[in-house]
Amino acid sequence: MPKPLPLPDDLLPLHAAVLQAERAMTEAREASGDVDAAREVYVAASLALRAHPIWEEARQGACHAQTWQASLDAAKDALAEPAAA
């Protein structure tokens, strides 16, 4: 199985923004709020993430899925609330 590419520093904020926007969209839907506005933020964040040059490099290196998962895991870890002490 191919290994993921090293994640550049500017990728984490992009992936974290997508996760935050996705959460906001879910919360808006559950609260019967303005899903359209939340969706617009989500789409903009997703497009910015997908435009990052690492994805083309990962596709060429046949490690897109592994790199995507590594980036997703890093973003989830960064957004995780610290455990209660």
PDB file of N, CA, C and O in Angstrom:
ATOM      1  N   MET A   1       0.845  -1.175   0.000  1.00  0.00           N
ATOM      2  CA  MET A   1       0.000   0.000   0.000  1.00  0.00           C
ATOM      3  C   MET A   1       0.898   1.249   0.000  1.00  0.00           C
ATOM      4  O   MET A   1       1.845   1.337   0.781  1.00  0.00           O
ATOM      5  N   PRO A   2       0.596   2.192  -0.866  1.00  0.00           N
ATOM      6  CA  PRO A   2       1.409   3.420  -0.913  1.00  0.00           C
ATOM      7  C   PRO A   2       1.296   4.218   0.380  1.00  0.00           C
ATOM      8  O   PRO A   2       0.276   4.184   1.069  1.00  0.00           O
ATOM      9  N   LYS A   3       2.338   4.914   0.680  1.00  0.00           N
ATOM     10  CA  LYS A   3       2.352   5.774   1.865  1.00  0.00           C
ATOM     11  C   LYS A   3       1.860   7.167   1.474  1.00  0.00           C
ATOM     12  O   LYS A   3       2.045   7.595   0.334  1.00  0.00           O
ATOM     13  N   PRO A   4       1.229   7.879   2.424  1.00  0.00           N
ATOM     14  CA  PRO A   4       0.785   9.244   2.102  1.00  0.00           C
ATOM     15  C   PRO A   4       1.977  10.169   1.928  1.00  0.00           C
ATOM     16  O   PRO A   4       3.061   9.930   2.459  1.00  0.00           O
ATOM     17  N   LEU A   5       1.746  11.219   1.176  1.00  0.00           N
ATOM     18  CA  LEU A   5       2.771  12.249   1.036  1.00  0.00           C
ATOM     19  C   LEU A   5       2.886  13.019   2.349  1.00  0.00           C
ATOM     20  O   LEU A   5       1.927  13.068   3.120  1.00  0.00           O
ATOM     21  N   PRO A   6       4.042  13.619   2.611  1.00  0.00           N
ATOM     22  CA  PRO A   6       4.145  14.500   3.786  1.00  0.00           C
ATOM     23  C   PRO A   6       3.158  15.664   3.619  1.00  0.00           C
ATOM     24  O   PRO A   6       3.045  16.241   2.538  1.00  0.00           O
ATOM     25  N   LEU A   7       2.460  15.993   4.681  1.00  0.00           N
ATOM     26  CA  LEU A   7       1.441  17.039   4.611  1.00  0.00           C
ATOM     27  C   LEU A   7       2.074  18.417   4.804  1.00  0.00           C
ATOM     28  O   LEU A   7       2.741  18.653   5.811  1.00  0.00           O
ATOM     29  N   PRO A   8       1.871  19.323   3.853  1.00  0.00           N
ATOM     30  CA  PRO A   8       2.409  20.672   4.002  1.00  0.00           C
ATOM     31  C   PRO A   8       1.637  21.441   5.089  1.00  0.00           C
ATOM     32  O   PRO A   8       0.470  21.153   5.354  1.00  0.00           O
ATOM     33  N   ASP A   9       2.288  22.393   5.692  1.00  0.00           N
ATOM     34  CA  ASP A   9       1.695  23.163   6.793  1.00  0.00           C
ATOM     35  C   ASP A   9       0.419  23.894   6.396  1.00  0.00           C
ATOM     36  O   ASP A   9      -0.467  24.091   7.228  1.00  0.00           O
ATOM     37  N   ASP A  10       0.318  24.295   5.139  1.00  0.00           N
ATOM     38  CA  ASP A  10      -0.861  25.068   4.728  1.00  0.00           C
ATOM     39  C   ASP A  10      -2.075  24.202   4.426  1.00  0.00           C
ATOM     40  O   ASP A  10      -3.142  24.728   4.110  1.00  0.00           O
ATOM     41  N   LEU A  11      -1.933  22.885   4.516  1.00  0.00           N
ATOM     42  CA  LEU A  11      -3.049  21.994   4.224  1.00  0.00           C
ATOM     43  C   LEU A  11      -3.987  21.823   5.422  1.00  0.00           C
ATOM     44  O   LEU A  11      -5.204  21.758   5.249  1.00  0.00           O
ATOM     45  N   LEU A  12      -3.440  21.752   6.614  1.00  0.00           N
ATOM     46  CA  LEU A  12      -4.254  21.520   7.810  1.00  0.00           C
ATOM     47  C   LEU A  12      -5.362  22.561   7.990  1.00  0.00           C
ATOM     48  O   LEU A  12      -6.506  22.181   8.243  1.00  0.00           O
ATOM     49  N   PRO A  13      -5.069  23.850   7.871  1.00  0.00           N
ATOM     50  CA  PRO A  13      -6.158  24.821   8.037  1.00  0.00           C
ATOM     51  C   PRO A  13      -7.262  24.671   6.986  1.00  0.00           C
ATOM     52  O   PRO A  13      -8.432  24.935   7.266  1.00  0.00           O
ATOM     53  N   LEU A  14      -6.888  24.248   5.783  1.00  0.00           N
ATOM     54  CA  LEU A  14      -7.886  24.054   4.734  1.00  0.00           C
ATOM     55  C   LEU A  14      -8.809  22.879   5.062  1.00  0.00           C
ATOM     56  O   LEU A  14     -10.028  22.985   4.934  1.00  0.00           O
ATOM     57  N   HIS A  15      -8.227  21.777   5.481  1.00  0.00           N
ATOM     58  CA  HIS A  15      -9.043  20.602   5.786  1.00  0.00           C
ATOM     59  C   HIS A  15      -9.863  20.841   7.055  1.00  0.00           C
ATOM     60  O   HIS A  15     -11.014  20.414   7.143  1.00  0.00           O
ATOM     61  N   ALA A  16      -9.273  21.517   8.028  1.00  0.00           N
ATOM     62  CA  ALA A  16     -10.019  21.837   9.251  1.00  0.00           C
ATOM     63  C   ALA A  16     -11.207  22.745   8.940  1.00  0.00           C
ATOM     64  O   ALA A  16     -12.275  22.587   9.533  1.00  0.00           O
ATOM     65  N   ALA A  17     -11.037  23.681   8.029  1.00  0.00           N
ATOM     66  CA  ALA A  17     -12.133  24.584   7.656  1.00  0.00           C
ATOM     67  C   ALA A  17     -13.285  23.807   7.026  1.00  0.00           C
ATOM     68  O   ALA A  17     -14.452  24.130   7.252  1.00  0.00           O
ATOM     69  N   VAL A  18     -12.963  22.792   6.240  1.00  0.00           N
ATOM     70  CA  VAL A  18     -14.013  21.967   5.635  1.00  0.00           C
ATOM     71  C   VAL A  18     -14.774  21.220   6.729  1.00  0.00           C
ATOM     72  O   VAL A  18     -16.004  21.175   6.713  1.00  0.00           O
ATOM     73  N   LEU A  19     -14.054  20.643   7.664  1.00  0.00           N
ATOM     74  CA  LEU A  19     -14.721  19.912   8.745  1.00  0.00           C
ATOM     75  C   LEU A  19     -15.601  20.838   9.586  1.00  0.00           C
ATOM     76  O   LEU A  19     -16.718  20.475   9.955  1.00  0.00           O
ATOM     77  N   GLN A  20     -15.094  22.027   9.884  1.00  0.00           N
ATOM     78  CA  GLN A  20     -15.885  22.991  10.653  1.00  0.00           C
ATOM     79  C   GLN A  20     -17.129  23.417   9.875  1.00  0.00           C
ATOM     80  O   GLN A  20     -18.211  23.537  10.449  1.00  0.00           O
ATOM     81  N   ALA A  21     -16.981  23.640   8.596  1.00  0.00           N
ATOM     82  CA  ALA A  21     -18.118  24.040   7.764  1.00  0.00           C
ATOM     83  C   ALA A  21     -19.135  22.906   7.668  1.00  0.00           C
ATOM     84  O   ALA A  21     -20.344  23.142   7.674  1.00  0.00           O
ATOM     85  N   GLU A  22     -18.641  21.691   7.579  1.00  0.00           N
ATOM     86  CA  GLU A  22     -19.541  20.533   7.527  1.00  0.00           C
ATOM     87  C   GLU A  22     -20.338  20.425   8.823  1.00  0.00           C
ATOM     88  O   GLU A  22     -21.543  20.172   8.801  1.00  0.00           O
ATOM     89  N   ARG A  23     -19.662  20.619   9.947  1.00  0.00           N
ATOM     90  CA  ARG A  23     -20.353  20.590  11.246  1.00  0.00           C
ATOM     91  C   ARG A  23     -21.390  21.703  11.335  1.00  0.00           C
ATOM     92  O   ARG A  23     -22.501  21.485  11.820  1.00  0.00           O
ATOM     93  N   ALA A  24     -21.033  22.884  10.874  1.00  0.00           N
ATOM     94  CA  ALA A  24     -21.965  24.015  10.916  1.00  0.00           C
ATOM     95  C   ALA A  24     -23.183  23.741  10.042  1.00  0.00           C
ATOM     96  O   ALA A  24     -24.303  24.100  10.407  1.00  0.00           O
ATOM     97  N   MET A  25     -22.974  23.115   8.908  1.00  0.00           N
ATOM     98  CA  MET A  25     -24.078  22.791   8.018  1.00  0.00           C
ATOM     99  C   MET A  25     -25.008  21.772   8.684  1.00  0.00           C
ATOM    100  O   MET A  25     -26.230  21.900   8.603  1.00  0.00           O
ATOM    101  N   THR A  26     -24.432  20.768   9.337  1.00  0.00           N
ATOM    102  CA  THR A  26     -25.227  19.767  10.042  1.00  0.00           C
ATOM    103  C   THR A  26     -26.005  20.409  11.183  1.00  0.00           C
ATOM    104  O   THR A  26     -27.190  20.132  11.368  1.00  0.00           O
ATOM    105  N   GLU A  27     -25.337  21.262  11.941  1.00  0.00           N
ATOM    106  CA  GLU A  27     -26.014  21.942  13.052  1.00  0.00           C
ATOM    107  C   GLU A  27     -27.143  22.830  12.553  1.00  0.00           C
ATOM    108  O   GLU A  27     -28.205  22.885  13.173  1.00  0.00           O
ATOM    109  N   ALA A  28     -26.932  23.517  11.457  1.00  0.00           N
ATOM    110  CA  ALA A  28     -27.979  24.377  10.890  1.00  0.00           C
ATOM    111  C   ALA A  28     -29.175  23.542  10.452  1.00  0.00           C
ATOM    112  O   ALA A  28     -30.324  23.924  10.671  1.00  0.00           O
ATOM    113  N   ARG A  29     -28.900  22.420   9.842  1.00  0.00           N
ATOM    114  CA  ARG A  29     -29.989  21.542   9.387  1.00  0.00           C
ATOM    115  C   ARG A  29     -30.773  21.010  10.586  1.00  0.00           C
ATOM    116  O   ARG A  29     -32.004  21.000  10.573  1.00  0.00           O
ATOM    117  N   GLU A  30     -30.055  20.567  11.620  1.00  0.00           N
ATOM    118  CA  GLU A  30     -30.712  20.024  12.807  1.00  0.00           C
ATOM    119  C   GLU A  30     -31.516  21.079  13.553  1.00  0.00           C
ATOM    120  O   GLU A  30     -32.513  20.755  14.199  1.00  0.00           O
ATOM    121  N   ALA A  31     -31.096  22.335  13.473  1.00  0.00           N
ATOM    122  CA  ALA A  31     -31.788  23.428  14.156  1.00  0.00           C
ATOM    123  C   ALA A  31     -32.787  24.132  13.240  1.00  0.00           C
ATOM    124  O   ALA A  31     -33.336  25.176  13.592  1.00  0.00           O
ATOM    125  N   SER A  32     -33.015  23.553  12.067  1.00  0.00           N
ATOM    126  CA  SER A  32     -33.899  24.175  11.065  1.00  0.00           C
ATOM    127  C   SER A  32     -33.450  25.598  10.757  1.00  0.00           C
ATOM    128  O   SER A  32     -34.265  26.500  10.566  1.00  0.00           O
ATOM    129  N   GLY A  33     -32.133  25.774  10.713  1.00  0.00           N
ATOM    130  CA  GLY A  33     -31.565  27.096  10.436  1.00  0.00           C
ATOM    131  C   GLY A  33     -31.287  27.293   8.958  1.00  0.00           C
ATOM    132  O   GLY A  33     -31.834  26.592   8.107  1.00  0.00           O
ATOM    133  N   ASP A  34     -30.426  28.259   8.667  1.00  0.00           N
ATOM    134  CA  ASP A  34     -30.093  28.635   7.296  1.00  0.00           C
ATOM    135  C   ASP A  34     -29.049  27.679   6.729  1.00  0.00           C
ATOM    136  O   ASP A  34     -27.846  27.933   6.800  1.00  0.00           O
ATOM    137  N   VAL A  35     -29.529  26.587   6.170  1.00  0.00           N
ATOM    138  CA  VAL A  35     -28.627  25.578   5.613  1.00  0.00           C
ATOM    139  C   VAL A  35     -27.938  26.108   4.355  1.00  0.00           C
ATOM    140  O   VAL A  35     -26.790  25.755   4.087  1.00  0.00           O
ATOM    141  N   ASP A  36     -28.620  26.943   3.588  1.00  0.00           N
ATOM    142  CA  ASP A  36     -28.033  27.458   2.345  1.00  0.00           C
ATOM    143  C   ASP A  36     -26.760  28.253   2.615  1.00  0.00           C
ATOM    144  O   ASP A  36     -25.761  28.081   1.916  1.00  0.00           O
ATOM    145  N   ALA A  37     -26.790  29.112   3.612  1.00  0.00           N
ATOM    146  CA  ALA A  37     -25.595  29.902   3.944  1.00  0.00           C
ATOM    147  C   ALA A  37     -24.466  28.990   4.420  1.00  0.00           C
ATOM    148  O   ALA A  37     -23.310  29.166   4.037  1.00  0.00           O
ATOM    149  N   ALA A  38     -24.815  28.020   5.255  1.00  0.00           N
ATOM    150  CA  ALA A  38     -23.803  27.081   5.744  1.00  0.00           C
ATOM    151  C   ALA A  38     -23.240  26.246   4.591  1.00  0.00           C
ATOM    152  O   ALA A  38     -22.047  25.946   4.563  1.00  0.00           O
ATOM    153  N   ARG A  39     -24.098  25.874   3.648  1.00  0.00           N
ATOM    154  CA  ARG A  39     -23.652  25.095   2.490  1.00  0.00           C
ATOM    155  C   ARG A  39     -22.691  25.909   1.630  1.00  0.00           C
ATOM    156  O   ARG A  39     -21.710  25.366   1.121  1.00  0.00           O
ATOM    157  N   GLU A  40     -22.954  27.180   1.463  1.00  0.00           N
ATOM    158  CA  GLU A  40     -22.060  28.031   0.674  1.00  0.00           C
ATOM    159  C   GLU A  40     -20.666  28.084   1.285  1.00  0.00           C
ATOM    160  O   GLU A  40     -19.666  28.031   0.568  1.00  0.00           O
ATOM    161  N   VAL A  41     -20.600  28.187   2.598  1.00  0.00           N
ATOM    162  CA  VAL A  41     -19.305  28.190   3.288  1.00  0.00           C
ATOM    163  C   VAL A  41     -18.611  26.845   3.098  1.00  0.00           C
ATOM    164  O   VAL A  41     -17.407  26.785   2.852  1.00  0.00           O
ATOM    165  N   TYR A  42     -19.388  25.765   3.214  1.00  0.00           N
ATOM    166  CA  TYR A  42     -18.840  24.425   3.036  1.00  0.00           C
ATOM    167  C   TYR A  42     -18.278  24.238   1.617  1.00  0.00           C
ATOM    168  O   TYR A  42     -17.175  23.721   1.446  1.00  0.00           O
ATOM    169  N   VAL A  43     -19.029  24.653   0.627  1.00  0.00           N
ATOM    170  CA  VAL A  43     -18.583  24.506  -0.765  1.00  0.00           C
ATOM    171  C   VAL A  43     -17.313  25.323  -1.008  1.00  0.00           C
ATOM    172  O   VAL A  43     -16.375  24.838  -1.640  1.00  0.00           O
ATOM    173  N   ALA A  44     -17.281  26.546  -0.515  1.00  0.00           N
ATOM    174  CA  ALA A  44     -16.086  27.387  -0.696  1.00  0.00           C
ATOM    175  C   ALA A  44     -14.870  26.758  -0.023  1.00  0.00           C
ATOM    176  O   ALA A  44     -13.781  26.740  -0.595  1.00  0.00           O
ATOM    177  N   ALA A  45     -15.056  26.240   1.194  1.00  0.00           N
ATOM    178  CA  ALA A  45     -13.941  25.602   1.910  1.00  0.00           C
ATOM    179  C   ALA A  45     -13.497  24.337   1.181  1.00  0.00           C
ATOM    180  O   ALA A  45     -12.301  24.071   1.063  1.00  0.00           O
ATOM    181  N   SER A  46     -14.452  23.568   0.697  1.00  0.00           N
ATOM    182  CA  SER A  46     -14.120  22.333  -0.031  1.00  0.00           C
ATOM    183  C   SER A  46     -13.347  22.624  -1.309  1.00  0.00           C
ATOM    184  O   SER A  46     -12.377  21.934  -1.626  1.00  0.00           O
ATOM    185  N   LEU A  47     -13.774  23.639  -2.038  1.00  0.00           N
ATOM    186  CA  LEU A  47     -13.080  23.996  -3.268  1.00  0.00           C
ATOM    187  C   LEU A  47     -11.647  24.459  -2.988  1.00  0.00           C
ATOM    188  O   LEU A  47     -10.724  24.134  -3.735  1.00  0.00           O
ATOM    189  N   ALA A  48     -11.476  25.210  -1.919  1.00  0.00           N
ATOM    190  CA  ALA A  48     -10.123  25.662  -1.554  1.00  0.00           C
ATOM    191  C   ALA A  48      -9.238  24.470  -1.205  1.00  0.00           C
ATOM    192  O   ALA A  48      -8.072  24.417  -1.594  1.00  0.00           O
ATOM    193  N   LEU A  49      -9.797  23.520  -0.473  1.00  0.00           N
ATOM    194  CA  LEU A  49      -9.036  22.322  -0.116  1.00  0.00           C
ATOM    195  C   LEU A  49      -8.672  21.524  -1.367  1.00  0.00           C
ATOM    196  O   LEU A  49      -7.523  21.113  -1.527  1.00  0.00           O
ATOM    197  N   ARG A  50      -9.631  21.308  -2.239  1.00  0.00           N
ATOM    198  CA  ARG A  50      -9.390  20.503  -3.434  1.00  0.00           C
ATOM    199  C   ARG A  50      -8.434  21.192  -4.410  1.00  0.00           C
ATOM    200  O   ARG A  50      -7.818  20.523  -5.240  1.00  0.00           O
ATOM    201  N   ALA A  51      -8.305  22.500  -4.324  1.00  0.00           N
ATOM    202  CA  ALA A  51      -7.409  23.232  -5.224  1.00  0.00           C
ATOM    203  C   ALA A  51      -5.944  23.150  -4.783  1.00  0.00           C
ATOM    204  O   ALA A  51      -5.054  23.564  -5.526  1.00  0.00           O
ATOM    205  N   HIS A  52      -5.692  22.632  -3.605  1.00  0.00           N
ATOM    206  CA  HIS A  52      -4.311  22.558  -3.116  1.00  0.00           C
ATOM    207  C   HIS A  52      -3.485  21.662  -4.042  1.00  0.00           C
ATOM    208  O   HIS A  52      -3.955  20.598  -4.445  1.00  0.00           O
ATOM    209  N   PRO A  53      -2.275  22.073  -4.380  1.00  0.00           N
ATOM    210  CA  PRO A  53      -1.450  21.305  -5.330  1.00  0.00           C
ATOM    211  C   PRO A  53      -1.034  19.916  -4.852  1.00  0.00           C
ATOM    212  O   PRO A  53      -0.606  19.100  -5.667  1.00  0.00           O
ATOM    213  N   ILE A  54      -1.146  19.625  -3.569  1.00  0.00           N
ATOM    214  CA  ILE A  54      -0.735  18.301  -3.094  1.00  0.00           C
ATOM    215  C   ILE A  54      -1.577  17.196  -3.719  1.00  0.00           C
ATOM    216  O   ILE A  54      -1.095  16.074  -3.879  1.00  0.00           O
ATOM    217  N   TRP A  55      -2.827  17.491  -4.075  1.00  0.00           N
ATOM    218  CA  TRP A  55      -3.698  16.436  -4.581  1.00  0.00           C
ATOM    219  C   TRP A  55      -3.255  15.946  -5.956  1.00  0.00           C
ATOM    220  O   TRP A  55      -3.351  14.754  -6.246  1.00  0.00           O
ATOM    221  N   GLU A  56      -2.781  16.835  -6.789  1.00  0.00           N
ATOM    222  CA  GLU A  56      -2.273  16.403  -8.094  1.00  0.00           C
ATOM    223  C   GLU A  56      -1.010  15.566  -7.913  1.00  0.00           C
ATOM    224  O   GLU A  56      -0.831  14.544  -8.575  1.00  0.00           O
ATOM    225  N   GLU A  57      -0.147  16.005  -7.020  1.00  0.00           N
ATOM    226  CA  GLU A  57       1.070  15.244  -6.736  1.00  0.00           C
ATOM    227  C   GLU A  57       0.715  13.861  -6.172  1.00  0.00           C
ATOM    228  O   GLU A  57       1.347  12.862  -6.515  1.00  0.00           O
ATOM    229  N   ALA A  58      -0.299  13.819  -5.305  1.00  0.00           N
ATOM    230  CA  ALA A  58      -0.716  12.538  -4.722  1.00  0.00           C
ATOM    231  C   ALA A  58      -1.315  11.624  -5.787  1.00  0.00           C
ATOM    232  O   ALA A  58      -1.070  10.418  -5.778  1.00  0.00           O
ATOM    233  N   ARG A  59      -2.093  12.187  -6.697  1.00  0.00           N
ATOM    234  CA  ARG A  59      -2.656  11.371  -7.788  1.00  0.00           C
ATOM    235  C   ARG A  59      -1.532  10.788  -8.641  1.00  0.00           C
ATOM    236  O   ARG A  59      -1.554   9.608  -8.989  1.00  0.00           O
ATOM    237  N   GLN A  60      -0.564  11.613  -8.971  1.00  0.00           N
ATOM    238  CA  GLN A  60       0.556  11.140  -9.790  1.00  0.00           C
ATOM    239  C   GLN A  60       1.365  10.075  -9.059  1.00  0.00           C
ATOM    240  O   GLN A  60       1.904   9.161  -9.684  1.00  0.00           O
ATOM    241  N   GLY A  61       1.448  10.191  -7.756  1.00  0.00           N
ATOM    242  CA  GLY A  61       2.188   9.217  -6.955  1.00  0.00           C
ATOM    243  C   GLY A  61       1.353   8.023  -6.527  1.00  0.00           C
ATOM    244  O   GLY A  61       1.822   7.180  -5.763  1.00  0.00           O
ATOM    245  N   ALA A  62       0.123   7.944  -7.012  1.00  0.00           N
ATOM    246  CA  ALA A  62      -0.793   6.843  -6.692  1.00  0.00           C
ATOM    247  C   ALA A  62      -1.004   6.690  -5.186  1.00  0.00           C
ATOM    248  O   ALA A  62      -1.123   5.580  -4.668  1.00  0.00           O
ATOM    249  N   CYS A  63      -1.048   7.822  -4.503  1.00  0.00           N
ATOM    250  CA  CYS A  63      -1.265   7.763  -3.053  1.00  0.00           C
ATOM    251  C   CYS A  63      -2.289   8.814  -2.608  1.00  0.00           C
ATOM    252  O   CYS A  63      -2.227   9.317  -1.486  1.00  0.00           O
ATOM    253  N   HIS A  64      -3.230   9.138  -3.501  1.00  0.00           N
ATOM    254  CA  HIS A  64      -4.240  10.157  -3.198  1.00  0.00           C
ATOM    255  C   HIS A  64      -5.079   9.751  -1.989  1.00  0.00           C
ATOM    256  O   HIS A  64      -5.259  10.549  -1.069  1.00  0.00           O
ATOM    257  N   ALA A  65      -5.593   8.525  -1.979  1.00  0.00           N
ATOM    258  CA  ALA A  65      -6.461   8.093  -0.881  1.00  0.00           C
ATOM    259  C   ALA A  65      -5.720   8.117   0.455  1.00  0.00           C
ATOM    260  O   ALA A  65      -6.277   8.536   1.470  1.00  0.00           O
ATOM    261  N   GLN A  66      -4.480   7.673   0.452  1.00  0.00           N
ATOM    262  CA  GLN A  66      -3.709   7.643   1.691  1.00  0.00           C
ATOM    263  C   GLN A  66      -3.392   9.052   2.181  1.00  0.00           C
ATOM    264  O   GLN A  66      -3.426   9.324   3.381  1.00  0.00           O
ATOM    265  N   THR A  67      -3.084   9.943   1.242  1.00  0.00           N
ATOM    266  CA  THR A  67      -2.781  11.330   1.604  1.00  0.00           C
ATOM    267  C   THR A  67      -4.040  12.026   2.106  1.00  0.00           C
ATOM    268  O   THR A  67      -3.995  12.776   3.081  1.00  0.00           O
ATOM    269  N   TRP A  68      -5.168  11.772   1.433  1.00  0.00           N
ATOM    270  CA  TRP A  68      -6.437  12.361   1.866  1.00  0.00           C
ATOM    271  C   TRP A  68      -6.765  11.905   3.283  1.00  0.00           C
ATOM    272  O   TRP A  68      -7.137  12.723   4.125  1.00  0.00           O
ATOM    273  N   GLN A  69      -6.631  10.614   3.553  1.00  0.00           N
ATOM    274  CA  GLN A  69      -6.956  10.096   4.883  1.00  0.00           C
ATOM    275  C   GLN A  69      -6.024  10.676   5.937  1.00  0.00           C
ATOM    276  O   GLN A  69      -6.469  11.010   7.036  1.00  0.00           O
ATOM    277  N   ALA A  70      -4.758  10.800   5.626  1.00  0.00           N
ATOM    278  CA  ALA A  70      -3.805  11.385   6.570  1.00  0.00           C
ATOM    279  C   ALA A  70      -4.166  12.843   6.868  1.00  0.00           C
ATOM    280  O   ALA A  70      -4.081  13.289   8.012  1.00  0.00           O
ATOM    281  N   SER A  71      -4.566  13.573   5.838  1.00  0.00           N
ATOM    282  CA  SER A  71      -4.963  14.966   6.019  1.00  0.00           C
ATOM    283  C   SER A  71      -6.246  15.064   6.842  1.00  0.00           C
ATOM    284  O   SER A  71      -6.356  15.908   7.731  1.00  0.00           O
ATOM    285  N   LEU A  72      -7.205  14.205   6.545  1.00  0.00           N
ATOM    286  CA  LEU A  72      -8.464  14.184   7.292  1.00  0.00           C
ATOM    287  C   LEU A  72      -8.214  13.849   8.756  1.00  0.00           C
ATOM    288  O   LEU A  72      -8.760  14.503   9.645  1.00  0.00           O
ATOM    289  N   ASP A  73      -7.401  12.846   9.011  1.00  0.00           N
ATOM    290  CA  ASP A  73      -7.087  12.462  10.389  1.00  0.00           C
ATOM    291  C   ASP A  73      -6.396  13.597  11.137  1.00  0.00           C
ATOM    292  O   ASP A  73      -6.696  13.846  12.305  1.00  0.00           O
ATOM    293  N   ALA A  74      -5.479  14.281  10.473  1.00  0.00           N
ATOM    294  CA  ALA A  74      -4.770  15.400  11.105  1.00  0.00           C
ATOM    295  C   ALA A  74      -5.739  16.532  11.436  1.00  0.00           C
ATOM    296  O   ALA A  74      -5.648  17.141  12.502  1.00  0.00           O
ATOM    297  N   ALA A  75      -6.661  16.809  10.524  1.00  0.00           N
ATOM    298  CA  ALA A  75      -7.649  17.870  10.768  1.00  0.00           C
ATOM    299  C   ALA A  75      -8.574  17.496  11.915  1.00  0.00           C
ATOM    300  O   ALA A  75      -8.885  18.333  12.763  1.00  0.00           O
ATOM    301  N   LYS A  76      -9.014  16.246  11.948  1.00  0.00           N
ATOM    302  CA  LYS A  76      -9.878  15.799  13.052  1.00  0.00           C
ATOM    303  C   LYS A  76      -9.144  15.894  14.380  1.00  0.00           C
ATOM    304  O   LYS A  76      -9.716  16.325  15.382  1.00  0.00           O
ATOM    305  N   ASP A  77      -7.884  15.495  14.388  1.00  0.00           N
ATOM    306  CA  ASP A  77      -7.102  15.596  15.615  1.00  0.00           C
ATOM    307  C   ASP A  77      -6.945  17.046  16.067  1.00  0.00           C
ATOM    308  O   ASP A  77      -7.024  17.344  17.258  1.00  0.00           O
ATOM    309  N   ALA A  78      -6.723  17.935  15.116  1.00  0.00           N
ATOM    310  CA  ALA A  78      -6.533  19.343  15.440  1.00  0.00           C
ATOM    311  C   ALA A  78      -7.805  19.962  16.006  1.00  0.00           C
ATOM    312  O   ALA A  78      -7.742  20.865  16.841  1.00  0.00           O
ATOM    313  N   LEU A  79      -8.956  19.477  15.554  1.00  0.00           N
ATOM    314  CA  LEU A  79     -10.234  20.025  16.004  1.00  0.00           C
ATOM    315  C   LEU A  79     -10.804  19.321  17.223  1.00  0.00           C
ATOM    316  O   LEU A  79     -11.778  19.789  17.813  1.00  0.00           O
ATOM    317  N   ALA A  80     -10.207  18.204  17.603  1.00  0.00           N
ATOM    318  CA  ALA A  80     -10.715  17.448  18.741  1.00  0.00           C
ATOM    319  C   ALA A  80     -10.603  18.272  20.020  1.00  0.00           C
ATOM    320  O   ALA A  80      -9.607  18.950  20.272  1.00  0.00           O
ATOM    321  N   GLU A  81     -11.644  18.186  20.797  1.00  0.00           N
ATOM    322  CA  GLU A  81     -11.612  18.903  22.070  1.00  0.00           C
ATOM    323  C   GLU A  81     -10.700  18.138  23.010  1.00  0.00           C
ATOM    324  O   GLU A  81     -10.718  16.907  23.035  1.00  0.00           O
ATOM    325  N   PRO A  82      -9.901  18.861  23.783  1.00  0.00           N
ATOM    326  CA  PRO A  82      -9.005  18.171  24.710  1.00  0.00           C
ATOM    327  C   PRO A  82      -9.822  17.370  25.730  1.00  0.00           C
ATOM    328  O   PRO A  82     -10.893  17.797  26.159  1.00  0.00           O
ATOM    329  N   ALA A  83      -9.306  16.228  26.097  1.00  0.00           N
ATOM    330  CA  ALA A  83      -9.996  15.392  27.071  1.00  0.00           C
ATOM    331  C   ALA A  83     -10.070  16.107  28.414  1.00  0.00           C
ATOM    332  O   ALA A  83      -9.150  16.817  28.818  1.00  0.00           O
ATOM    333  N   ALA A  84     -11.180  15.899  29.083  1.00  0.00           N
ATOM    334  CA  ALA A  84     -11.353  16.524  30.407  1.00  0.00           C
ATOM    335  C   ALA A  84     -10.363  15.905  31.392  1.00  0.00           C
ATOM    336  O   ALA A  84     -10.177  14.689  31.433  1.00  0.00           O
ATOM    337  N   ALA A  85      -9.748  16.753  32.164  1.00  0.00           N
ATOM    338  CA  ALA A  85      -8.733  16.258  33.108  1.00  0.00           C
ATOM    339  C   ALA A  85      -9.354  15.851  34.412  1.00  0.00           C
ATOM    340  O   ALA A  85      -8.649  15.412  35.321  1.00  0.00           O
TER     341      ALA A  85
END
